[in-house]
Amino acid sequence: MPRYEFRCRSCDDTFEVSRPMAESSAPASCPAGHDDTVKLLSAVAVGGTRSAGPAPGAGGAGGGGGCCGGGCCG
């Protein structure tokens, strides 16, 4: 179940709430009981497409790191 982060405007506490995505916009009370809260935006890193060559240190032609990419293997 997704977790959503909220901040209480009354006591400045930050807290998380687990709820279904269908209820993501529903208001939440802070643990101290205050109702003046705001949902925070969370930055989530999600894998994207790979359009460039191999990552640095991944070995392959040109080497440059790693055991077999850097020439330590005979």
PDB file of N, CA, C, O and CB in Angstrom:
ATOM      1  N   MET A   1       0.849  -1.170   0.000  1.00  0.00           N
ATOM      2  CA  MET A   1       0.000   0.000   0.000  1.00  0.00           C
ATOM      3  C   MET A   1       0.897   1.237   0.000  1.00  0.00           C
ATOM      4  O   MET A   1       1.863   1.292   0.761  1.00  0.00           O
ATOM      5  CB  MET A   1      -0.967  -0.004   1.223  1.00  0.00           C
ATOM      6  N   PRO A   2       0.600   2.214  -0.827  1.00  0.00           N
ATOM      7  CA  PRO A   2       1.433   3.425  -0.895  1.00  0.00           C
ATOM      8  C   PRO A   2       1.408   4.220   0.402  1.00  0.00           C
ATOM      9  O   PRO A   2       0.430   4.207   1.149  1.00  0.00           O
ATOM     10  CB  PRO A   2       0.973   4.313  -2.039  1.00  0.00           C
ATOM     11  N   ARG A   3       2.518   4.911   0.644  1.00  0.00           N
ATOM     12  CA  ARG A   3       2.637   5.781   1.821  1.00  0.00           C
ATOM     13  C   ARG A   3       2.705   7.219   1.333  1.00  0.00           C
ATOM     14  O   ARG A   3       3.397   7.524   0.361  1.00  0.00           O
ATOM     15  CB  ARG A   3       3.901   5.416   2.687  1.00  0.00           C
ATOM     16  N   TYR A   4       1.992   8.085   2.006  1.00  0.00           N
ATOM     17  CA  TYR A   4       1.944   9.500   1.653  1.00  0.00           C
ATOM     18  C   TYR A   4       2.436  10.315   2.836  1.00  0.00           C
ATOM     19  O   TYR A   4       2.114  10.016   3.986  1.00  0.00           O
ATOM     20  CB  TYR A   4       0.508   9.932   1.243  1.00  0.00           C
ATOM     21  N   GLU A   5       3.219  11.345   2.547  1.00  0.00           N
ATOM     22  CA  GLU A   5       3.791  12.181   3.591  1.00  0.00           C
ATOM     23  C   GLU A   5       2.978  13.469   3.733  1.00  0.00           C
ATOM     24  O   GLU A   5       2.629  14.112   2.744  1.00  0.00           O
ATOM     25  CB  GLU A   5       5.271  12.501   3.283  1.00  0.00           C
ATOM     26  N   PHE A   6       2.690  13.824   4.966  1.00  0.00           N
ATOM     27  CA  PHE A   6       1.928  15.023   5.288  1.00  0.00           C
ATOM     28  C   PHE A   6       2.707  15.874   6.287  1.00  0.00           C
ATOM     29  O   PHE A   6       3.573  15.373   7.006  1.00  0.00           O
ATOM     30  CB  PHE A   6       0.536  14.653   5.852  1.00  0.00           C
ATOM     31  N   ARG A   7       2.387  17.166   6.321  1.00  0.00           N
ATOM     32  CA  ARG A   7       2.943  18.069   7.323  1.00  0.00           C
ATOM     33  C   ARG A   7       1.800  18.806   7.989  1.00  0.00           C
ATOM     34  O   ARG A   7       0.884  19.291   7.324  1.00  0.00           O
ATOM     35  CB  ARG A   7       3.956  19.067   6.693  1.00  0.00           C
ATOM     36  N   CYS A   8       1.862  18.884   9.314  1.00  0.00           N
ATOM     37  CA  CYS A   8       0.847  19.597  10.085  1.00  0.00           C
ATOM     38  C   CYS A   8       1.229  21.069  10.152  1.00  0.00           C
ATOM     39  O   CYS A   8       2.349  21.407  10.536  1.00  0.00           O
ATOM     40  CB  CYS A   8       0.698  18.996  11.516  1.00  0.00           C
ATOM     41  N   ARG A   9       0.314  21.932   9.783  1.00  0.00           N
ATOM     42  CA  ARG A   9       0.578  23.372   9.834  1.00  0.00           C
ATOM     43  C   ARG A   9       0.493  23.911  11.262  1.00  0.00           C
ATOM     44  O   ARG A   9       1.057  24.964  11.557  1.00  0.00           O
ATOM     45  CB  ARG A   9      -0.409  24.120   8.936  1.00  0.00           C
ATOM     46  N   SER A  10      -0.200  23.207  12.140  1.00  0.00           N
ATOM     47  CA  SER A  10      -0.352  23.662  13.525  1.00  0.00           C
ATOM     48  C   SER A  10       0.899  23.398  14.361  1.00  0.00           C
ATOM     49  O   SER A  10       1.373  24.284  15.071  1.00  0.00           O
ATOM     50  CB  SER A  10      -1.549  22.981  14.168  1.00  0.00           C
ATOM     51  N   CYS A  11       1.436  22.166  14.275  1.00  0.00           N
ATOM     52  CA  CYS A  11       2.587  21.808  15.116  1.00  0.00           C
ATOM     53  C   CYS A  11       3.860  21.559  14.310  1.00  0.00           C
ATOM     54  O   CYS A  11       4.902  21.260  14.892  1.00  0.00           O
ATOM     55  CB  CYS A  11       2.262  20.575  15.930  1.00  0.00           C
ATOM     56  N   ASP A  12       3.796  21.678  12.978  1.00  0.00           N
ATOM     57  CA  ASP A  12       4.939  21.514  12.074  1.00  0.00           C
ATOM     58  C   ASP A  12       5.517  20.098  12.084  1.00  0.00           C
ATOM     59  O   ASP A  12       6.664  19.896  11.684  1.00  0.00           O
ATOM     60  CB  ASP A  12       6.022  22.499  12.443  1.00  0.00           C
ATOM     61  N   ASP A  13       4.740  19.124  12.535  1.00  0.00           N
ATOM     62  CA  ASP A  13       5.165  17.727  12.530  1.00  0.00           C
ATOM     63  C   ASP A  13       4.997  17.151  11.120  1.00  0.00           C
ATOM     64  O   ASP A  13       4.047  17.496  10.418  1.00  0.00           O
ATOM     65  CB  ASP A  13       4.351  16.896  13.568  1.00  0.00           C
ATOM     66  N   THR A  14       5.907  16.287  10.712  1.00  0.00           N
ATOM     67  CA  THR A  14       5.799  15.583   9.439  1.00  0.00           C
ATOM     68  C   THR A  14       5.513  14.124   9.748  1.00  0.00           C
ATOM     69  O   THR A  14       6.156  13.534  10.616  1.00  0.00           O
ATOM     70  CB  THR A  14       7.101  15.741   8.573  1.00  0.00           C
ATOM     71  N   PHE A  15       4.551  13.535   9.041  1.00  0.00           N
ATOM     72  CA  PHE A  15       4.158  12.153   9.310  1.00  0.00           C
ATOM     73  C   PHE A  15       3.729  11.480   8.020  1.00  0.00           C
ATOM     74  O   PHE A  15       3.444  12.148   7.027  1.00  0.00           O
ATOM     75  CB  PHE A  15       3.022  12.094  10.351  1.00  0.00           C
ATOM     76  N   GLU A  16       3.684  10.148   8.038  1.00  0.00           N
ATOM     77  CA  GLU A  16       3.287   9.363   6.873  1.00  0.00           C
ATOM     78  C   GLU A  16       1.982   8.634   7.144  1.00  0.00           C
ATOM     79  O   GLU A  16       1.677   8.266   8.278  1.00  0.00           O
ATOM     80  CB  GLU A  16       4.386   8.362   6.494  1.00  0.00           C
ATOM     81  N   VAL A  17       1.220   8.436   6.074  1.00  0.00           N
ATOM     82  CA  VAL A  17      -0.044   7.710   6.151  1.00  0.00           C
ATOM     83  C   VAL A  17      -0.053   6.670   5.038  1.00  0.00           C
ATOM     84  O   VAL A  17       0.222   6.995   3.883  1.00  0.00           O
ATOM     85  CB  VAL A  17      -1.275   8.680   6.034  1.00  0.00           C
ATOM     86  N   SER A  18      -0.366   5.427   5.377  1.00  0.00           N
ATOM     87  CA  SER A  18      -0.523   4.374   4.376  1.00  0.00           C
ATOM     88  C   SER A  18      -1.996   4.287   4.022  1.00  0.00           C
ATOM     89  O   SER A  18      -2.850   4.140   4.897  1.00  0.00           O
ATOM     90  CB  SER A  18       0.018   2.997   4.894  1.00  0.00           C
ATOM     91  N   ARG A  19      -2.289   4.380   2.713  1.00  0.00           N
ATOM     92  CA  ARG A  19      -3.683   4.306   2.268  1.00  0.00           C
ATOM     93  C   ARG A  19      -3.704   3.940   0.794  1.00  0.00           C
ATOM     94  O   ARG A  19      -2.697   4.095   0.104  1.00  0.00           O
ATOM     95  CB  ARG A  19      -4.431   5.653   2.515  1.00  0.00           C
ATOM     96  N   PRO A  20      -4.841   3.455   0.301  1.00  0.00           N
ATOM     97  CA  PRO A  20      -4.957   3.133  -1.126  1.00  0.00           C
ATOM     98  C   PRO A  20      -4.799   4.380  -1.988  1.00  0.00           C
ATOM     99  O   PRO A  20      -5.076   5.492  -1.537  1.00  0.00           O
ATOM    100  CB  PRO A  20      -6.308   2.465  -1.417  1.00  0.00           C
ATOM    101  N   MET A  21      -4.356   4.193  -3.224  1.00  0.00           N
ATOM    102  CA  MET A  21      -4.166   5.323  -4.138  1.00  0.00           C
ATOM    103  C   MET A  21      -5.466   6.083  -4.364  1.00  0.00           C
ATOM    104  O   MET A  21      -5.440   7.295  -4.581  1.00  0.00           O
ATOM    105  CB  MET A  21      -3.612   4.837  -5.474  1.00  0.00           C
ATOM    106  N   ALA A  22      -6.588   5.403  -4.317  1.00  0.00           N
ATOM    107  CA  ALA A  22      -7.885   6.048  -4.514  1.00  0.00           C
ATOM    108  C   ALA A  22      -8.167   7.085  -3.433  1.00  0.00           C
ATOM    109  O   ALA A  22      -8.977   7.989  -3.641  1.00  0.00           O
ATOM    110  CB  ALA A  22      -8.995   5.004  -4.533  1.00  0.00           C
ATOM    111  N   GLU A  23      -7.505   6.965  -2.274  1.00  0.00           N
ATOM    112  CA  GLU A  23      -7.712   7.893  -1.163  1.00  0.00           C
ATOM    113  C   GLU A  23      -6.512   8.814  -0.961  1.00  0.00           C
ATOM    114  O   GLU A  23      -6.370   9.416   0.103  1.00  0.00           O
ATOM    115  CB  GLU A  23      -7.992   7.120   0.119  1.00  0.00           C
ATOM    116  N   SER A  24      -5.643   8.932  -1.972  1.00  0.00           N
ATOM    117  CA  SER A  24      -4.408   9.704  -1.815  1.00  0.00           C
ATOM    118  C   SER A  24      -4.659  11.180  -1.526  1.00  0.00           C
ATOM    119  O   SER A  24      -3.846  11.817  -0.857  1.00  0.00           O
ATOM    120  CB  SER A  24      -3.565   9.576  -3.056  1.00  0.00           C
ATOM    121  N   SER A  25      -5.747  11.729  -2.007  1.00  0.00           N
ATOM    122  CA  SER A  25      -6.027  13.150  -1.816  1.00  0.00           C
ATOM    123  C   SER A  25      -6.890  13.437  -0.588  1.00  0.00           C
ATOM    124  O   SER A  25      -7.170  14.598  -0.289  1.00  0.00           O
ATOM    125  CB  SER A  25      -6.703  13.699  -3.039  1.00  0.00           C
ATOM    126  N   ALA A  26      -7.306  12.411   0.111  1.00  0.00           N
ATOM    127  CA  ALA A  26      -8.159  12.607   1.288  1.00  0.00           C
ATOM    128  C   ALA A  26      -7.370  13.312   2.393  1.00  0.00           C
ATOM    129  O   ALA A  26      -6.168  13.086   2.533  1.00  0.00           O
ATOM    130  CB  ALA A  26      -8.714  11.246   1.801  1.00  0.00           C
ATOM    131  N   PRO A  27      -8.035  14.161   3.175  1.00  0.00           N
ATOM    132  CA  PRO A  27      -7.344  14.842   4.275  1.00  0.00           C
ATOM    133  C   PRO A  27      -6.865  13.848   5.331  1.00  0.00           C
ATOM    134  O   PRO A  27      -7.415  12.755   5.467  1.00  0.00           O
ATOM    135  CB  PRO A  27      -8.266  15.884   4.919  1.00  0.00           C
ATOM    136  N   ALA A  28      -5.833  14.244   6.074  1.00  0.00           N
ATOM    137  CA  ALA A  28      -5.298  13.389   7.140  1.00  0.00           C
ATOM    138  C   ALA A  28      -5.071  14.238   8.380  1.00  0.00           C
ATOM    139  O   ALA A  28      -4.610  15.375   8.283  1.00  0.00           O
ATOM    140  CB  ALA A  28      -3.971  12.690   6.698  1.00  0.00           C
ATOM    141  N   SER A  29      -5.390  13.693   9.535  1.00  0.00           N
ATOM    142  CA  SER A  29      -5.122  14.370  10.807  1.00  0.00           C
ATOM    143  C   SER A  29      -3.725  13.985  11.270  1.00  0.00           C
ATOM    144  O   SER A  29      -3.293  12.849  11.069  1.00  0.00           O
ATOM    145  CB  SER A  29      -6.193  14.000  11.891  1.00  0.00           C
ATOM    146  N   CYS A  30      -3.021  14.918  11.885  1.00  0.00           N
ATOM    147  CA  CYS A  30      -1.684  14.612  12.395  1.00  0.00           C
ATOM    148  C   CYS A  30      -1.810  13.748  13.651  1.00  0.00           C
ATOM    149  O   CYS A  30      -2.886  13.683  14.246  1.00  0.00           O
ATOM    150  CB  CYS A  30      -0.889  15.920  12.699  1.00  0.00           C
ATOM    151  N   PRO A  31      -0.728  13.088  14.060  1.00  0.00           N
ATOM    152  CA  PRO A  31      -0.775  12.236  15.259  1.00  0.00           C
ATOM    153  C   PRO A  31      -1.200  12.986  16.525  1.00  0.00           C
ATOM    154  O   PRO A  31      -1.704  12.373  17.466  1.00  0.00           O
ATOM    155  CB  PRO A  31       0.580  11.610  15.487  1.00  0.00           C
ATOM    156  N   ALA A  32      -0.998  14.313  16.553  1.00  0.00           N
ATOM    157  CA  ALA A  32      -1.407  15.101  17.715  1.00  0.00           C
ATOM    158  C   ALA A  32      -2.879  15.500  17.653  1.00  0.00           C
ATOM    159  O   ALA A  32      -3.398  16.115  18.584  1.00  0.00           O
ATOM    160  CB  ALA A  32      -0.545  16.344  17.829  1.00  0.00           C
ATOM    161  N   GLY A  33      -3.561  15.144  16.535  1.00  0.00           N
ATOM    162  CA  GLY A  33      -4.988  15.412  16.427  1.00  0.00           C
ATOM    163  C   GLY A  33      -5.364  16.666  15.666  1.00  0.00           C
ATOM    164  O   GLY A  33      -6.550  16.980  15.556  1.00  0.00           O
ATOM    165  N   HIS A  34      -4.400  17.387  15.141  1.00  0.00           N
ATOM    166  CA  HIS A  34      -4.706  18.594  14.376  1.00  0.00           C
ATOM    167  C   HIS A  34      -5.192  18.220  12.974  1.00  0.00           C
ATOM    168  O   HIS A  34      -4.749  17.228  12.396  1.00  0.00           O
ATOM    169  CB  HIS A  34      -3.463  19.515  14.291  1.00  0.00           C
ATOM    170  N   ASP A  35      -6.103  19.022  12.442  1.00  0.00           N
ATOM    171  CA  ASP A  35      -6.659  18.751  11.117  1.00  0.00           C
ATOM    172  C   ASP A  35      -6.085  19.630  10.013  1.00  0.00           C
ATOM    173  O   ASP A  35      -6.352  19.388   8.836  1.00  0.00           O
ATOM    174  CB  ASP A  35      -8.138  18.921  11.155  1.00  0.00           C
ATOM    175  N   ASP A  36      -5.304  20.643  10.368  1.00  0.00           N
ATOM    176  CA  ASP A  36      -4.749  21.563   9.365  1.00  0.00           C
ATOM    177  C   ASP A  36      -3.440  20.977   8.816  1.00  0.00           C
ATOM    178  O   ASP A  36      -2.349  21.372   9.227  1.00  0.00           O
ATOM    179  CB  ASP A  36      -4.505  22.990   9.983  1.00  0.00           C
ATOM    180  N   THR A  37      -3.571  20.027   7.882  1.00  0.00           N
ATOM    181  CA  THR A  37      -2.403  19.359   7.324  1.00  0.00           C
ATOM    182  C   THR A  37      -2.344  19.561   5.815  1.00  0.00           C
ATOM    183  O   THR A  37      -3.347  19.880   5.177  1.00  0.00           O
ATOM    184  CB  THR A  37      -2.424  17.863   7.662  1.00  0.00           C
ATOM    185  N   VAL A  38      -1.152  19.369   5.256  1.00  0.00           N
ATOM    186  CA  VAL A  38      -0.957  19.488   3.830  1.00  0.00           C
ATOM    187  C   VAL A  38      -0.156  18.275   3.355  1.00  0.00           C
ATOM    188  O   VAL A  38       0.800  17.852   4.006  1.00  0.00           O
ATOM    189  CB  VAL A  38      -0.237  20.823   3.470  1.00  0.00           C
ATOM    190  N   LYS A  39      -0.562  17.728   2.218  1.00  0.00           N
ATOM    191  CA  LYS A  39       0.142  16.584   1.644  1.00  0.00           C
ATOM    192  C   LYS A  39       1.406  17.088   0.957  1.00  0.00           C
ATOM    193  O   LYS A  39       1.356  18.051   0.192  1.00  0.00           O
ATOM    194  CB  LYS A  39      -0.766  15.803   0.641  1.00  0.00           C
ATOM    195  N   LEU A  40       2.530  16.445   1.225  1.00  0.00           N
ATOM    196  CA  LEU A  40       3.802  16.836   0.639  1.00  0.00           C
ATOM    197  C   LEU A  40       4.054  16.054  -0.638  1.00  0.00           C
ATOM    198  O   LEU A  40       3.607  14.916  -0.780  1.00  0.00           O
ATOM    199  CB  LEU A  40       4.945  16.620   1.633  1.00  0.00           C
ATOM    200  N   LEU A  41       4.764  16.662  -1.552  1.00  0.00           N
ATOM    201  CA  LEU A  41       5.150  15.974  -2.778  1.00  0.00           C
ATOM    202  C   LEU A  41       6.421  15.194  -2.492  1.00  0.00           C
ATOM    203  O   LEU A  41       7.377  15.729  -1.931  1.00  0.00           O
ATOM    204  CB  LEU A  41       5.354  16.978  -3.963  1.00  0.00           C
ATOM    205  N   SER A  42       6.425  13.935  -2.876  1.00  0.00           N
ATOM    206  CA  SER A  42       7.590  13.089  -2.669  1.00  0.00           C
ATOM    207  C   SER A  42       8.319  12.909  -3.981  1.00  0.00           C
ATOM    208  O   SER A  42       7.703  12.629  -5.009  1.00  0.00           O
ATOM    209  CB  SER A  42       7.189  11.727  -2.080  1.00  0.00           C
ATOM    210  N   ALA A  43       9.623  13.067  -3.949  1.00  0.00           N
ATOM    211  CA  ALA A  43      10.445  12.821  -5.138  1.00  0.00           C
ATOM    212  C   ALA A  43      10.812  11.353  -5.156  1.00  0.00           C
ATOM    213  O   ALA A  43      11.496  10.863  -4.257  1.00  0.00           O
ATOM    214  CB  ALA A  43      11.727  13.721  -5.154  1.00  0.00           C
ATOM    215  N   VAL A  44      10.362  10.659  -6.172  1.00  0.00           N
ATOM    216  CA  VAL A  44      10.623   9.228  -6.289  1.00  0.00           C
ATOM    217  C   VAL A  44      11.457   8.994  -7.535  1.00  0.00           C
ATOM    218  O   VAL A  44      11.106   9.465  -8.617  1.00  0.00           O
ATOM    219  CB  VAL A  44       9.298   8.410  -6.341  1.00  0.00           C
ATOM    220  N   ALA A  45      12.546   8.275  -7.392  1.00  0.00           N
ATOM    221  CA  ALA A  45      13.387   7.943  -8.542  1.00  0.00           C
ATOM    222  C   ALA A  45      12.883   6.651  -9.155  1.00  0.00           C
ATOM    223  O   ALA A  45      12.810   5.615  -8.493  1.00  0.00           O
ATOM    224  CB  ALA A  45      14.884   7.816  -8.134  1.00  0.00           C
ATOM    225  N   VAL A  46      12.542   6.730 -10.414  1.00  0.00           N
ATOM    226  CA  VAL A  46      12.057   5.554 -11.134  1.00  0.00           C
ATOM    227  C   VAL A  46      12.983   5.332 -12.312  1.00  0.00           C
ATOM    228  O   VAL A  46      13.383   6.286 -12.978  1.00  0.00           O
ATOM    229  CB  VAL A  46      10.567   5.727 -11.604  1.00  0.00           C
ATOM    230  N   GLY A  47      13.325   4.081 -12.574  1.00  0.00           N
ATOM    231  CA  GLY A  47      14.222   3.774 -13.691  1.00  0.00           C
ATOM    232  C   GLY A  47      13.647   4.271 -15.002  1.00  0.00           C
ATOM    233  O   GLY A  47      12.438   4.213 -15.223  1.00  0.00           O
ATOM    234  N   GLY A  48      14.510   4.752 -15.858  1.00  0.00           N
ATOM    235  CA  GLY A  48      14.073   5.276 -17.151  1.00  0.00           C
ATOM    236  C   GLY A  48      14.636   4.427 -18.282  1.00  0.00           C
ATOM    237  O   GLY A  48      15.070   3.294 -18.075  1.00  0.00           O
ATOM    238  N   THR A  49      14.620   4.986 -19.453  1.00  0.00           N
ATOM    239  CA  THR A  49      15.140   4.262 -20.602  1.00  0.00           C
ATOM    240  C   THR A  49      16.642   4.419 -20.659  1.00  0.00           C
ATOM    241  O   THR A  49      17.201   5.383 -20.134  1.00  0.00           O
ATOM    242  CB  THR A  49      14.495   4.754 -21.906  1.00  0.00           C
ATOM    243  N   ARG A  50      17.275   3.484 -21.287  1.00  0.00           N
ATOM    244  CA  ARG A  50      18.722   3.516 -21.394  1.00  0.00           C
ATOM    245  C   ARG A  50      19.071   3.778 -22.845  1.00  0.00           C
ATOM    246  O   ARG A  50      19.029   2.870 -23.676  1.00  0.00           O
ATOM    247  CB  ARG A  50      19.366   2.192 -20.884  1.00  0.00           C
ATOM    248  N   SER A  51      19.416   5.017 -23.148  1.00  0.00           N
ATOM    249  CA  SER A  51      19.699   5.369 -24.526  1.00  0.00           C
ATOM    250  C   SER A  51      21.189   5.588 -24.763  1.00  0.00           C
ATOM    251  O   SER A  51      21.626   5.642 -25.912  1.00  0.00           O
ATOM    252  CB  SER A  51      18.929   6.608 -24.911  1.00  0.00           C
ATOM    253  N   ALA A  52      21.971   5.714 -23.700  1.00  0.00           N
ATOM    254  CA  ALA A  52      23.408   5.940 -23.845  1.00  0.00           C
ATOM    255  C   ALA A  52      24.148   4.611 -23.778  1.00  0.00           C
ATOM    256  O   ALA A  52      23.535   3.558 -23.601  1.00  0.00           O
ATOM    257  CB  ALA A  52      23.927   6.904 -22.753  1.00  0.00           C
ATOM    258  N   GLY A  53      25.431   4.665 -23.917  1.00  0.00           N
ATOM    259  CA  GLY A  53      26.275   3.470 -23.840  1.00  0.00           C
ATOM    260  C   GLY A  53      26.337   2.958 -22.418  1.00  0.00           C
ATOM    261  O   GLY A  53      25.595   3.418 -21.550  1.00  0.00           O
ATOM    262  N   PRO A  54      27.224   2.005 -22.180  1.00  0.00           N
ATOM    263  CA  PRO A  54      27.327   1.435 -20.836  1.00  0.00           C
ATOM    264  C   PRO A  54      27.759   2.483 -19.818  1.00  0.00           C
ATOM    265  O   PRO A  54      28.439   3.455 -20.148  1.00  0.00           O
ATOM    266  CB  PRO A  54      28.310   0.268 -20.828  1.00  0.00           C
ATOM    267  N   ALA A  55      27.352   2.263 -18.595  1.00  0.00           N
ATOM    268  CA  ALA A  55      27.697   3.179 -17.514  1.00  0.00           C
ATOM    269  C   ALA A  55      29.201   3.152 -17.291  1.00  0.00           C
ATOM    270  O   ALA A  55      29.840   2.133 -17.554  1.00  0.00           O
ATOM    271  CB  ALA A  55      26.943   2.811 -16.212  1.00  0.00           C
ATOM    272  N   PRO A  56      29.781   4.249 -16.811  1.00  0.00           N
ATOM    273  CA  PRO A  56      31.218   4.260 -16.543  1.00  0.00           C
ATOM    274  C   PRO A  56      31.586   3.144 -15.584  1.00  0.00           C
ATOM    275  O   PRO A  56      30.901   2.931 -14.583  1.00  0.00           O
ATOM    276  CB  PRO A  56      31.655   5.615 -15.973  1.00  0.00           C
ATOM    277  N   GLY A  57      32.656   2.435 -15.881  1.00  0.00           N
ATOM    278  CA  GLY A  57      33.096   1.342 -15.031  1.00  0.00           C
ATOM    279  C   GLY A  57      32.387   0.048 -15.309  1.00  0.00           C
ATOM    280  O   GLY A  57      32.567  -0.919 -14.568  1.00  0.00           O
ATOM    281  N   ALA A  58      31.575  -0.008 -16.365  1.00  0.00           N
ATOM    282  CA  ALA A  58      30.827  -1.221 -16.654  1.00  0.00           C
ATOM    283  C   ALA A  58      31.627  -2.206 -17.490  1.00  0.00           C
ATOM    284  O   ALA A  58      31.121  -3.280 -17.815  1.00  0.00           O
ATOM    285  CB  ALA A  58      29.546  -0.879 -17.361  1.00  0.00           C
ATOM    286  N   GLY A  59      32.842  -1.874 -17.841  1.00  0.00           N
ATOM    287  CA  GLY A  59      33.682  -2.787 -18.626  1.00  0.00           C
ATOM    288  C   GLY A  59      33.391  -2.625 -20.109  1.00  0.00           C
ATOM    289  O   GLY A  59      32.834  -1.617 -20.543  1.00  0.00           O
ATOM    290  N   GLY A  60      33.773  -3.621 -20.866  1.00  0.00           N
ATOM    291  CA  GLY A  60      33.543  -3.566 -22.304  1.00  0.00           C
ATOM    292  C   GLY A  60      34.680  -2.886 -23.019  1.00  0.00           C
ATOM    293  O   GLY A  60      35.716  -2.606 -22.415  1.00  0.00           O
ATOM    294  N   ALA A  61      34.505  -2.614 -24.306  1.00  0.00           N
ATOM    295  CA  ALA A  61      35.557  -1.981 -25.100  1.00  0.00           C
ATOM    296  C   ALA A  61      35.927  -0.630 -24.516  1.00  0.00           C
ATOM    297  O   ALA A  61      35.051   0.144 -24.131  1.00  0.00           O
ATOM    298  CB  ALA A  61      35.115  -1.822 -26.557  1.00  0.00           C
ATOM    299  N   GLY A  62      37.205  -0.348 -24.450  1.00  0.00           N
ATOM    300  CA  GLY A  62      37.634   0.914 -23.893  1.00  0.00           C
ATOM    301  C   GLY A  62      37.985   0.803 -22.425  1.00  0.00           C
ATOM    302  O   GLY A  62      38.693   1.660 -21.895  1.00  0.00           O
ATOM    303  N   GLY A  63      37.502  -0.241 -21.749  1.00  0.00           N
ATOM    304  CA  GLY A  63      37.847  -0.504 -20.349  1.00  0.00           C
ATOM    305  C   GLY A  63      37.676   0.710 -19.466  1.00  0.00           C
ATOM    306  O   GLY A  63      36.896   1.618 -19.753  1.00  0.00           O
ATOM    307  N   GLY A  64      38.417   0.699 -18.403  1.00  0.00           N
ATOM    308  CA  GLY A  64      38.397   1.847 -17.522  1.00  0.00           C
ATOM    309  C   GLY A  64      37.786   1.546 -16.168  1.00  0.00           C
ATOM    310  O   GLY A  64      37.045   2.369 -15.631  1.00  0.00           O
ATOM    311  N   GLY A  65      38.076   0.399 -15.614  1.00  0.00           N
ATOM    312  CA  GLY A  65      37.571   0.110 -14.295  1.00  0.00           C
ATOM    313  C   GLY A  65      37.041  -1.286 -14.202  1.00  0.00           C
ATOM    314  O   GLY A  65      36.806  -1.941 -15.217  1.00  0.00           O
ATOM    315  N   GLY A  66      36.854  -1.742 -13.007  1.00  0.00           N
ATOM    316  CA  GLY A  66      36.376  -3.102 -12.820  1.00  0.00           C
ATOM    317  C   GLY A  66      37.496  -4.088 -13.074  1.00  0.00           C
ATOM    318  O   GLY A  66      38.532  -3.725 -13.630  1.00  0.00           O
ATOM    319  N   CYS A  67      37.303  -5.294 -12.686  1.00  0.00           N
ATOM    320  CA  CYS A  67      38.346  -6.301 -12.832  1.00  0.00           C
ATOM    321  C   CYS A  67      38.662  -6.569 -14.293  1.00  0.00           C
ATOM    322  O   CYS A  67      39.801  -6.369 -14.713  1.00  0.00           O
ATOM    323  CB  CYS A  67      37.934  -7.590 -12.148  1.00  0.00           C
ATOM    324  N   CYS A  68      37.710  -7.006 -15.065  1.00  0.00           N
ATOM    325  CA  CYS A  68      37.988  -7.380 -16.457  1.00  0.00           C
ATOM    326  C   CYS A  68      37.950  -6.196 -17.392  1.00  0.00           C
ATOM    327  O   CYS A  68      38.485  -6.285 -18.497  1.00  0.00           O
ATOM    328  CB  CYS A  68      37.003  -8.416 -16.926  1.00  0.00           C
ATOM    329  N   GLY A  69      37.346  -5.097 -17.003  1.00  0.00           N
ATOM    330  CA  GLY A  69      37.311  -3.917 -17.860  1.00  0.00           C
ATOM    331  C   GLY A  69      38.573  -3.081 -17.727  1.00  0.00           C
ATOM    332  O   GLY A  69      38.891  -2.295 -18.619  1.00  0.00           O
ATOM    333  N   GLY A  70      39.291  -3.241 -16.633  1.00  0.00           N
ATOM    334  CA  GLY A  70      40.474  -2.427 -16.405  1.00  0.00           C
ATOM    335  C   GLY A  70      41.783  -3.138 -16.714  1.00  0.00           C
ATOM    336  O   GLY A  70      42.857  -2.557 -16.563  1.00  0.00           O
ATOM    337  N   GLY A  71      41.701  -4.379 -17.141  1.00  0.00           N
ATOM    338  CA  GLY A  71      42.898  -5.088 -17.572  1.00  0.00           C
ATOM    339  C   GLY A  71      43.581  -5.891 -16.490  1.00  0.00           C
ATOM    340  O   GLY A  71      44.714  -6.323 -16.701  1.00  0.00           O
ATOM    341  N   CYS A  72      42.959  -6.119 -15.335  1.00  0.00           N
ATOM    342  CA  CYS A  72      43.628  -6.905 -14.310  1.00  0.00           C
ATOM    343  C   CYS A  72      43.468  -8.404 -14.560  1.00  0.00           C
ATOM    344  O   CYS A  72      44.156  -9.208 -13.932  1.00  0.00           O
ATOM    345  CB  CYS A  72      43.084  -6.544 -12.936  1.00  0.00           C
ATOM    346  N   CYS A  73      42.582  -8.783 -15.457  1.00  0.00           N
ATOM    347  CA  CYS A  73      42.434 -10.200 -15.804  1.00  0.00           C
ATOM    348  C   CYS A  73      43.372 -10.492 -16.975  1.00  0.00           C
ATOM    349  O   CYS A  73      43.485  -9.689 -17.901  1.00  0.00           O
ATOM    350  CB  CYS A  73      40.935 -10.557 -16.167  1.00  0.00           C
ATOM    351  N   GLY A  74      44.016 -11.600 -16.932  1.00  0.00           N
ATOM    352  CA  GLY A  74      45.031 -11.937 -17.920  1.00  0.00           C
ATOM    353  C   GLY A  74      44.455 -12.425 -19.159  1.00  0.00           C
ATOM    354  O   GLY A  74      45.186 -12.751 -20.093  1.00  0.00           O
TER     355      GLY A  74
END
